[in-house]
């Protein structure tokens, strides 16, 4: 052992640990063995443990030998077969690359870099987490807003009330058309979801067929749900409601008919006027009515006088459809053929019938009065004006309802006053009954050109102006 301590080649470095010394000795033996066999070329570098120089050695290494030492070993000489000389070992050691030793400054810099990278990763992770939370919050708020809006459209839970929106439903509108109209008027906000709900609940189908909607102007409260809005526009949507029976006598004007309808809480006159033209266009006869200059109402004359059953609070379009529909059912193809034989249109026949209705005391006088009108129209060169008091009285009667101002009063009076107008007035002056219509189509065969009534309603007819003058004096002074 003393020899081993005295041998400088075997003395371990005091800065190495026992394990480092062990590996150093093992590598030296391997290197010497390889040099002995292969020579000094391509000698592999000795194994240097990582950070071996960074760990100081506080104790001497101990070399353990399991075999009994020979005498030569005790003398400090370790003999190996073909062992390299010390000079060769020194040259091999010199050819090895120097060990890389990390200084404390480098270690601190590396540690600082790791800590900085670790802090950056933490900040980036925190930022991603916050962004995910914000995105989830925004998404949740958006979904909640859409869900609440959809529920309001369907059930009208929190809709703002107090606003009435007028909606026009054209003819032949189906579910998709009506739904789009409601959306365009801001009555439905979540179009896709609400429409999907309506399809799921089969609001667009009734008894296996597409739902039909009554065209017209509807006044819808903005706080109504989608089901209520669609239901009010359907055909035959009046179920289990109170009804009222109203009778409109022959010769009433539209203004007077609408006044009675409003009085019994069926519908307001304003809504009826708003729907007149829309509902009228559903009927072929209405589309053929000419728009004469100064005509007050195109529908006047076509609200057939009769007894009707209405629902309280019924839609204006439904009311008008009953009135127009009744006229359509009463006017037959026979009447159309007879009007053609007379060389007149349907509107001209209804205009004559309205004058007959207003001038005759009862149905027994109608055909004779009709003959006077037809005779004067045939002799328009001699008798250009019909000179009927009822035509002037029509404008005065309508004006009592305050439906037009003085300017329009003058325009309408000029268009209807048959003391100044050549031929027929601009349109019918009332809504005639079936007797007056038949009288207009089938006048009596006479040559009368004049007529007048006494205070009891008796009729006086004349063929000449002189005879008519005598009849007038008789009526006035008797």
Rosetta blueprint (number, residue, H / E / L):
1 X L
2 X H
3 X H
4 X H
5 X H
6 X H
7 X L
8 X L
9 X L
10 X L
11 X L
12 X L
13 X L
14 X L
15 X L
16 X L
17 X L
18 X H
19 X H
20 X H
21 X H
22 X H
23 X H
24 X H
25 X H
26 X H
27 X H
28 X H
29 X H
30 X H
31 X H
32 X H
33 X H
34 X H
35 X H
36 X H
37 X H
38 X H
39 X L
40 X L
41 X L
42 X L
43 X L
44 X L
45 X L
46 X L
47 X L
48 X L
49 X L
50 X L
51 X L
52 X L
53 X L
54 X L
55 X L
56 X L
57 X L
58 X L
59 X L
60 X L
61 X L
62 X L
63 X L
64 X L
65 X L
66 X L
67 X L
68 X L
69 X L
70 X L
71 X H
72 X H
73 X H
74 X H
75 X L
76 X L
77 X L
78 X L
79 X L
80 X L
81 X L
82 X L
83 X L
84 X L
85 X L
86 X H
87 X H
88 X H
89 X H
90 X H
91 X H
92 X H
93 X H
94 X H
95 X H
96 X L
97 X L
98 X L
99 X L
100 X L
101 X L
102 X L
103 X L
104 X H
105 X H
106 X H
107 X H
108 X H
109 X H
110 X H
111 X H
112 X H
113 X H
114 X H
115 X H
116 X H
117 X H
118 X H
119 X H
120 X H
121 X H
122 X H
123 X H
124 X H
125 X H
126 X H
127 X H
128 X H
129 X H
130 X H
131 X H
132 X H
133 X H
134 X H
135 X H
136 X H
137 X H
138 X H
139 X H
140 X H
141 X H
142 X H
143 X H
144 X H
145 X H
146 X H
147 X H
148 X H
149 X H
150 X H
151 X H
152 X H
153 X H
154 X H
155 X H
156 X L
157 X L
158 X L
159 X L
160 X L
161 X L
162 X L
163 X L
164 X E
165 X E
166 X E
167 X E
168 X E
169 X E
170 X L
171 X L
172 X L
173 X L
174 X L
175 X H
176 X H
177 X H
178 X H
179 X H
180 X H
181 X H
182 X H
183 X H
184 X H
185 X L
186 X L
187 X L
188 X L
189 X L
190 X L
191 X H
192 X H
193 X H
194 X H
195 X H
196 X H
197 X H
198 X H
199 X H
200 X H
201 X L
202 X L
203 X L
204 X L
205 X E
206 X E
207 X L
208 X L
209 X E
210 X E
211 X L
212 X L
213 X E
214 X L
215 X L
216 X E
217 X E
218 X E
219 X E
220 X E
221 X E
222 X L
223 X L
224 X L
225 X L
226 X H
227 X H
228 X H
229 X H
230 X H
231 X H
232 X L
233 X L
234 X E
235 X L
236 X L
237 X L
238 X L
239 X L
240 X L
241 X L
242 X L
243 X E
244 X E
245 X E
246 X E
247 X E
248 X L
249 X L
250 X L
251 X L
252 X L
253 X L
254 X H
255 X H
256 X H
257 X H
258 X H
259 X H
260 X H
261 X H
262 X H
263 X H
264 X L
265 X L
266 X L
267 X L
268 X L
269 X H
270 X H
271 X H
272 X H
273 X H
274 X H
275 X H
276 X H
277 X H
278 X H
279 X H
280 X H
281 X L
282 X L
283 X L
284 X H
285 X H
286 X H
287 X H
288 X L
289 X L
290 X L
291 X L
292 X L
293 X L
294 X L
295 X L
296 X L
297 X L
298 X L
299 X L
300 X L
301 X L
302 X L
303 X L
304 X L
305 X L
306 X L
307 X E
308 X E
309 X E
310 X E
311 X E
312 X L
313 X L
314 X L
315 X L
316 X H
317 X H
318 X H
319 X H
320 X H
321 X H
322 X H
323 X H
324 X H
325 X H
326 X H
327 X H
328 X H
329 X H
330 X H
331 X L
332 X L
333 X H
334 X H
335 X H
336 X H
337 X H
338 X H
339 X H
340 X H
341 X H
342 X L
343 X L
344 X L
345 X L
346 X H
347 X H
348 X H
349 X H
350 X H
351 X H
352 X H
353 X H
354 X H
355 X H
356 X H
357 X H
358 X H
359 X H
360 X L
361 X L
362 X L
363 X H
364 X H
365 X H
366 X H
367 X H
368 X H
369 X H
370 X H
371 X H
372 X H
373 X H
374 X H
375 X H
376 X H
377 X H
378 X H
379 X L
380 X L
381 X L
382 X L
383 X L
384 X L
385 X E
386 X L
387 X L
388 X L
389 X H
390 X H
391 X H
392 X H
393 X H
394 X H
395 X H
396 X H
397 X H
398 X H
399 X H
400 X L
401 X L
402 X L
403 X L
404 X L
405 X L
406 X H
407 X H
408 X H
409 X H
410 X H
411 X H
412 X H
413 X H
414 X H
415 X H
416 X H
417 X L
418 X L
419 X L
420 X L
421 X L
422 X L
423 X E
424 X L
425 X L
426 X L
427 X L
428 X L
429 X L
430 X L
431 X L
432 X L
433 X L
434 X H
435 X H
436 X H
437 X H
438 X H
439 X H
440 X H
441 X H
442 X L
443 X L
444 X L
445 X L
446 X L
447 X L
448 X L
449 X L
450 X E
451 X E
452 X E
453 X E
454 X L
455 X L
456 X L
457 X L
458 X L
459 X E
460 X E
461 X E
462 X E
463 X L
464 X L
465 X H
466 X H
467 X H
468 X H
469 X H
470 X H
471 X H
472 X H
473 X H
474 X H
475 X H
476 X H
477 X H
478 X L
